[in-house]
Amino acid sequence: MEFLLGGPLMQRSFERTVAFAIKSRLPSMYDTRDAVDVGGLMFYGADVIEMYERVAAFVDKIFRGRKPADLPVEQPTKFELVINLKTAKQVGLTIPANVLARADKVIK
């Protein structure tokens, strides 16, 4: 299994990276959901929408006069598992039913 970390360079080349992983029959896991949407096998990580909602709540508190240093540090509380079954088939991988049942989104 290959795990690919993101960043500006990787985000610009997801399609190429995903195509290479599929061609090489490498199961691959990504740190961003976008990679799975373009054909990557799997993503597991914090729910980005929830994180932005928390950021908005912090900004609101700061605009209302709270000092940033007085705000508590928070960690993500909601995580997502996204699996691309089409890609699993292309790399010759069978995803167990109990894993699929836990997935938040399955791309067929």
FENWORA-V167550 format. One record per residue. SS is DSSP state (H for helix, E for strand, - for the rest). D_FIRST is the distance of its C-alpha to the first C-alpha in whole Angstrom. Layout:
BEGIN
{{SS/D_FIRST} {SS/D_FIRST}}
END
This chain:
BEGIN
{{-/0} {E/4} {E/7} {E/10} {-/13} {-/16} {-/20} {H/22} {H/21} {H/18} {H/20} {H/22} {-/19} {H/17} {H/18} {H/18} {H/14} {H/13} {H/15} {H/14} {H/10} {H/12} {H/14} {-/12} {-/10} {-/6} {-/5} {E/6} {E/7} {E/11} {-/14} {-/16} {H/17} {H/19} {H/15} {H/15} {H/19} {-/18} {-/15} {-/12} {-/10} {E/11} {E/13} {E/14} {E/17} {E/20} {-/23} {H/24} {H/27} {H/28} {H/27} {H/30} {H/32} {H/32} {H/33} {H/36} {H/37} {H/37} {H/39} {H/41} {H/42} {H/43} {H/45} {-/47} {-/48} {-/45} {-/44} {H/40} {H/41} {H/42} {-/39} {-/37} {-/33} {-/31} {-/27} {-/25} {-/26} {-/24} {E/21} {E/19} {E/16} {E/16} {E/14} {E/15} {H/16} {H/17} {H/13} {H/12} {H/15} {H/14} {-/11} {-/12} {-/11} {-/13} {-/13} {-/16} {H/19} {H/19} {H/16} {H/18} {H/21} {H/20} {-/18} {-/21} {E/20} {E/19} {E/19} {-/20}}
END
